[in-house]
Amino acid sequence: MTDYHYGVANPADIAGMTGKAVLEAIVDGRLPQPPIGQALGFWLVEVGDGFAAFEGDPGAHLLNPMGTVHGGWALTLIDSATGCAANSVLPAGTGYTTVETRGNFSRAIKPDTGRVRAEGRVITQGRQIITADCRVTDTSGRVLAHGTSTLLVLQPR
């Protein structure tokens, strides 16, 4: 696991920043990684216009009763990558929330699968709704899971 600091940014520290600028500050280490990443062993690694990528290390702490990584881990990666991809196209002061995330699991993720990468991309962007998709892959590029999210744009108050 990579050495990151985790927490929630102070609202004053991100005031006036676009969604992409906030995410770039997280990648650069100027702002903390989200706390959920610490609990689940993943982190934001790359951001672009309508794009966000997370990487994570599966482990024994994520196992379901069948001995494979719980599907909720991959679904959380999908939700995180698609949400951050959406956030990367939002202006300062504008937020988002997930309306729906759907996932499909293609291969079992095991504790020894190695590092995985989740890449989210905006498909469509409207004034109120953004849709994005994501692929979760292993280091050889095999698709482990994929999914889509619908996100609601939250206008500033």
Order of alpha helices (4+ residues) and beta strands (2+ residues): alpha-alpha-alpha-beta-beta-alpha-beta-beta-beta-beta
